[in-house]
């Protein structure tokens, strides 16, 4: 009600006050970073208790929406864990869904207010929290954070909210910087990230500095790569890389050769294009540890974009037994790039290589410049323009057939 009312009492007039079209209905929204770094069974109820201080007298939350996820994830990537995982946490607070379910159902369920302990319980990225607030406001839902002051001006409340969101994003950036710095040092030390490549297994490095207990218990031991107990995997990886580097075979051709001799080239399941190309492209086969090949937070949902090679972090010295040398790995990548460019240009180089294979010959790159590439086909060298015209392709194939 305004402080500057009418000069006489008009409260008996029908239009004196608006009647609420929707009854007040409040929902709780919360988040803990991960089930390991925070204890959801105590953190979520604590958040509920703080948010409940902004309820009206006698009011209770109608629904509860909370996630056990990183605050750096967008809503559509939250709450993807199975219900069994949430049940196993034994959180006494009921769960009607996560942040994405709240956004999807708020209007349908008649929610009028969404309450959280503070803005970073929605998201640490300011854009995400602003987007959530905007979507809820469009649905007629007011977002309330318990750590904001009551009363005063709207501009003052908004200033407090935005300051809090800026602090959350700055904290997020600091965490990322510290995490990235730690991962870089981890790589420089020669310790492995992620799933070991096909020819290796990861074992605890007994020579690593002792790992003490962190804030949340014992830290994970540092691991280094060693050759897989099945020595055939090491030999198979070396042969696979050689077929690409020296014979310029496509993944389809390599797969046929590997599948034809399963005892020599063992694999769990079957050889696929992704497995072959991923193994050829993996720089860890050089014996070096390599980090930051992929940008895990960019790209389409469920995928990650490749970073430029200039952004990769390599261990200064080999950290495990190599399958190929760095020079051999580089040569294989250059052949892969040539195969892809040849396919995109209509496949002239692929046609030459296919004809050479039928004749028992190999095609290897000797040198190249901007306009031509020098190839060795069998026992002779041929300079071909880039791209290769169809007429020259036919001539090269005819020459190979006559020579044979």
C-alpha positions in Angstrom: 0.0 0.0 0.0 1.3 3.5 -0.9 2.3 6.0 1.8 0.4 8.7 0.0 -3.2 7.6 0.2 -6.4 9.4 -0.7 -7.7 12.3 1.5 -10.8 10.3 2.6 -11.4 6.6 3.4 -12.0 4.7 0.1 -11.4 1.2 1.4 -15.0 0.3 0.9 -14.8 0.7 -2.9 -14.7 -2.5 -5.0 -11.4 -1.6 -6.8 -9.6 -0.4 -3.7 -7.4 -3.5 -3.6 -6.5 -6.2 -6.1 -7.7 -9.7 -5.3 -5.0 -12.3 -5.8 -6.0 -14.5 -8.7 -3.7 -17.3 -7.5 -3.2 -18.5 -4.0 0.3 -18.1 -2.7 2.3 -21.3 -3.2 6.0 -21.5 -2.4 8.6 -23.9 -3.5 12.2 -24.5 -2.3 15.2 -24.8 -4.6 18.6 -25.8 -3.4 21.9 -27.4 -4.5 25.0 -29.0 -3.1 28.1 -29.2 -5.3 28.7 -33.0 -5.2 27.8 -35.9 -2.9 31.5 -36.1 -1.9 32.4 -32.4 -1.3 29.3 -31.7 0.7 27.0 -33.9 2.8 23.5 -33.5 1.2 21.8 -35.1 4.2 22.8 -32.1 6.3 23.3 -29.4 3.8 19.9 -29.6 2.1 17.9 -29.5 5.3 20.0 -26.5 6.5 19.2 -24.7 3.3 15.5 -25.5 3.7 15.6 -24.0 7.2 17.2 -20.8 6.1 14.9 -20.4 3.1 11.9 -21.1 5.2 12.5 -17.9 7.2 11.1 -16.0 4.2 7.8 -17.9 4.3 4.7 -16.2 5.7 3.4 -17.3 9.1 1.9 -20.7 9.0 3.1 -21.3 5.4 5.0 -24.4 4.3 6.8 -25.3 1.1 4.6 -27.0 -1.4 7.4 -28.6 -3.4 11.1 -29.2 -3.0 13.5 -29.0 -5.9 17.2 -29.7 -5.3 20.2 -31.2 -7.1 23.5 -32.7 -6.2 25.5 -31.1 -9.0 28.1 -28.5 -9.8 26.8 -25.0 -9.8 28.7 -24.5 -13.0 26.3 -26.7 -15.0 23.3 -25.2 -16.9 19.8 -26.4 -15.8 19.5 -28.9 -18.6 22.6 -30.7 -17.4 21.4 -30.9 -13.8 19.7 -33.8 -12.0 20.7 -36.4 -14.6 21.7 -38.9 -11.9 19.4 -41.9 -11.3 16.8 -41.7 -8.6 18.6 -44.6 -6.9 21.6 -42.3 -6.3 19.4 -39.7 -4.6 17.6 -42.3 -2.5 21.0 -43.6 -1.3 21.9 -40.2 0.0 19.2 -40.5 2.7 18.3 -36.8 2.6 15.3 -36.2 4.9 14.0 -33.5 2.6 11.7 -34.8 -0.1 12.7 -34.2 -3.7 10.2 -33.3 -6.4 12.9 -32.8 -9.0 15.8 -30.6 -9.8 16.2 -27.1 -11.2 15.2 -28.1 -14.7 12.0 -29.7 -13.4 11.2 -26.5 -11.5 11.5 -24.4 -14.6 9.4 -26.9 -16.6 6.6 -27.2 -14.0 6.5 -24.0 -12.0 3.6 -22.4 -13.9 1.6 -25.7 -14.3 1.9 -26.3 -10.5 0.7 -22.8 -9.7 4.0 -21.9 -7.9 4.1 -18.2 -7.0 7.3 -18.0 -5.0 10.6 -19.8 -5.3 12.9 -19.6 -2.3 16.6 -20.4 -1.9 19.3 -19.8 0.7 21.2 -17.6 -1.7 21.7 -17.1 -5.4 24.7 -19.4 -5.9 22.4 -22.3 -4.8 20.7 -21.8 -8.2 24.0 -21.3 -10.1 27.5 -20.0 -9.8 27.4 -18.5 -13.3 25.7 -15.2 -13.3 24.2 -15.7 -16.7 22.6 -19.0 -15.6 21.1 -17.5 -12.5 19.8 -14.5 -14.4 18.2 -16.8 -17.0 16.5 -18.9 -14.3 15.1 -15.7 -12.6 13.9 -14.4 -16.0 12.1 -17.6 -16.9 10.4 -17.8 -13.6 9.4 -14.2 -13.6 7.8 -14.6 -17.0 5.8 -17.4 -15.5 4.7 -15.0 -12.7 7.0 -16.6 -10.1 8.9 -14.4 -7.6 12.4 -15.5 -6.7 13.4 -14.9 -3.1 16.9 -15.4 -1.5 17.0 -15.7 2.2 20.3 -13.8 2.6 18.8 -10.6 1.0 17.5 -7.8 3.3 13.8 -7.2 3.7 12.2 -3.8 3.3 13.8 -0.8 1.8 13.8 0.0 -1.9 13.7 -2.3 -4.9 16.9 -0.8 -6.2 18.7 -1.6 -3.0 17.4 -5.2 -3.0 18.5 -5.6 -6.6 21.9 -4.2 -5.9 22.4 -6.7 -3.1 21.3 -9.5 -5.4 23.6 -8.6 -8.3 26.6 -8.1 -6.0 26.0 -11.6 -4.6 25.7 -13.1 -8.1 29.0 -11.3 -9.2 30.7 -12.7 -6.1 29.4 -16.2 -7.0 30.8 -16.0 -10.5 34.2 -14.6 -9.3 34.4 -17.5 -6.9 33.5 -19.9 -9.7 36.3 -18.4 -11.8 38.8 -18.7 -9.0 37.9 -22.4 -8.5 38.4 -23.0 -12.2 41.8 -21.3 -12.1 42.9 -23.3 -9.1 41.6 -26.6 -10.5 43.2 -26.0 -13.9 46.5 -25.1 -12.2 46.4 -28.3 -10.2 45.6 -30.4 -13.3 48.6 -28.8 -15.2 50.9 -29.7 -12.3 49.4 -33.2 -12.3 50.3 -33.6 -16.0 53.8 -32.1 -15.6 54.4 -34.7 -12.9 53.5 -37.5 -15.4 50.3 -38.6 -13.7 47.3 -39.8 -15.7 44.0 -38.2 -16.3 40.9 -40.2 -17.2 40.6 -43.7 -18.7 43.9 -45.3 -19.7 44.3 -45.7 -23.5 43.9 -49.2 -25.0 47.6 -50.3 -24.6 47.9 -49.2 -21.0 46.6 -49.6 -17.5 46.9 -47.0 -14.6 48.7 -48.1 -11.4 49.3 -46.2 -8.2 52.6 -44.4 -8.3 54.4 -45.4 -5.2 57.1 -42.7 -5.7 54.5 -39.9 -5.8 54.5 -37.4 -2.9 52.4 -38.7 0.0 48.7 -37.7 -0.3 47.4 -36.5 3.0 43.8 -36.1 4.0 41.9 -33.2 2.5 38.9 -31.4 3.8 36.7 -34.2 2.7 38.8 -37.2 3.5 41.6 -39.1 1.8 42.6 -37.7 -1.6 42.8 -40.0 -4.6 46.2 -41.6 -5.2 48.3 -40.4 -8.2 48.5 -43.0 -11.0 50.9 -43.5 -13.9 50.4 -45.5 -17.1 52.2 -48.9 -17.6 51.8 -51.3 -20.5 48.7 -53.5 -20.4 49.4 -57.1 -19.1 48.3 -58.4 -22.5 51.4 -57.5 -24.5 49.4 -58.0 -27.7 47.7 -54.6 -27.1 51.0 -52.8 -27.2 51.9 -54.5 -30.5 48.4 -53.9 -31.9 48.6 -50.2 -31.1 52.0 -49.9 -32.8 50.8 -51.7 -35.9 47.6 -49.7 -36.1 49.6 -46.4 -36.0 52.0 -47.8 -38.6 49.2 -48.7 -41.0 47.9 -45.1 -40.9 51.4 -43.5 -40.9 53.1 -45.6 -43.6 50.3 -47.1 -45.6 47.8 -44.3 -45.3 44.9 -46.7 -44.6 41.5 -45.4 -43.7 39.8 -46.6 -40.5 37.6 -48.9 -42.4 40.6 -50.6 -44.0 42.4 -50.8 -40.6 39.3 -52.3 -38.9 39.0 -55.0 -41.6 42.7 -56.0 -41.0 42.4 -55.9 -37.2 39.1 -57.9 -37.2 40.6 -60.5 -39.5 43.1 -61.5 -36.8 41.3 -61.3 -33.4 44.0 -63.4 -31.7 46.7 -60.9 -32.8 44.7 -57.8 -32.2 42.4 -58.4 -29.1 39.7 -55.9 -28.2 36.8 -55.9 -25.8 33.7 -55.9 -28.0 34.8 -54.9 -31.5 37.0 -52.5 -33.4 35.1 -49.3 -34.4 35.9 -46.1 -36.3 35.8 -44.1 -33.1 38.2 -46.5 -31.3 40.7 -46.6 -34.2 40.7 -42.9 -34.9 40.8 -42.1 -31.2 43.8 -44.3 -30.6 45.7 -42.9 -33.6 45.0 -39.4 -32.4 45.9 -40.0 -28.7 49.2 -38.2 -27.9 49.7 -40.3 -24.8 51.0 -43.1 -27.1 54.2 -41.0 -27.3 54.9 -41.7 -23.7 54.1 -38.1 -22.6 51.1 -37.2 -20.4 48.9 -34.7 -22.2 46.1 -32.6 -20.7 43.5 -30.1 -22.0 42.9 -31.7 -25.3 39.1 -31.1 -25.0 37.1 -28.2 -23.7 34.6 -30.1 -21.6 32.3 -27.1 -21.0 31.9 -26.1 -24.6 30.3 -27.6 -27.6 26.9 -29.3 -28.0 25.3 -30.9 -24.9 26.9 -34.3 -24.4 29.9 -33.5 -26.5 33.1 -31.5 -25.9 35.0 -29.3 -28.4 38.6 -30.0 -29.3 41.1 -27.4 -28.1 43.9 -26.3 -30.5 47.1 -28.3 -30.1 48.8 -25.1 -29.0 46.7 -25.2 -25.8 47.5 -28.8 -24.9 49.7 -29.3 -21.8 52.5 -31.9 -22.3 54.7 -33.4 -19.6 58.3 -32.2 -20.2 59.7 -35.7 -20.3 58.1 -39.1 -21.2 56.2 -40.4 -18.3 55.5 -44.0 -19.5 56.7 -46.4 -22.1 55.9 -45.1 -25.6 54.1 -46.9 -28.4 55.4 -44.5 -31.0 57.8 -41.6 -31.0 56.5 -38.0 -31.1 57.7 -37.7 -34.7 55.8 -40.9 -35.7 52.7 -39.6 -33.9 52.9 -36.3 -35.8 53.3 -38.0 -39.1 50.2 -40.1 -38.4 48.2 -37.0 -37.7 49.4 -35.4 -41.0 48.3 -38.5 -42.9 44.9 -38.4 -41.1 44.5 -34.7 -42.1 45.3 -35.7 -45.7 42.8 -38.5 -45.8 40.1 -36.2 -44.5 40.9 -33.5 -47.0 41.0 -36.0 -49.8 37.6 -37.3 -48.8 36.2 -33.8 -48.6 37.6 -33.1 -52.1 35.9 -36.1 -53.6 38.4 -38.7 -52.7 41.1 -38.5 -55.5 43.9 -39.5 -53.2 41.8 -42.3 -51.7 41.3 -43.6 -55.3 45.1 -43.6 -55.9 45.8 -45.4 -52.6 43.0 -48.0 -53.3 44.5 -48.8 -56.7 48.0 -49.0 -55.2 46.8 -51.4 -52.5 45.3 -53.7 -55.2 48.7 -53.8 -56.8 50.6 -54.4 -53.6 52.1 -50.9 -53.5 52.1 -48.3 -50.7 51.7 -44.6 -51.0 53.6 -42.4 -48.6 54.1 -38.6 -48.4 57.7 -37.4 -48.9 57.3 -33.7 -48.8 54.7 -31.0 -49.7 54.3 -27.2 -50.3 51.3 -25.0 -50.9 50.7 -26.3 -54.4 52.1 -29.8 -54.7 52.8 -32.9 -52.7 55.6 -35.4 -53.5 54.5 -39.0 -52.9 56.4 -42.3 -53.1 54.4 -44.9 -54.8 56.1 -48.2 -54.7 59.7 -47.6 -55.9 59.1 -44.3 -57.6 58.3 -40.7 -56.7 55.4 -38.7 -58.1 54.6 -35.0 -57.6 50.9 -34.3 -57.6 49.1 -30.9 -57.5 46.8 -30.0 -54.6 44.0 -30.8 -55.1 44.5 -33.7 -57.6 42.4 -33.3 -60.8 40.5 -36.4 -61.9 42.5 -36.6 -65.2 45.8 -36.9 -63.3 44.2 -39.5 -61.0 43.4 -41.7 -63.9 46.9 -41.2 -65.4 48.6 -42.1 -62.1 46.5 -45.3 -61.8 47.2 -46.2 -65.4 50.9 -45.7 -64.9 50.9 -48.0 -61.8 49.0 -50.7 -63.7 51.4 -50.6 -66.6 54.5 -50.7 -64.3 53.1 -53.8 -62.6 
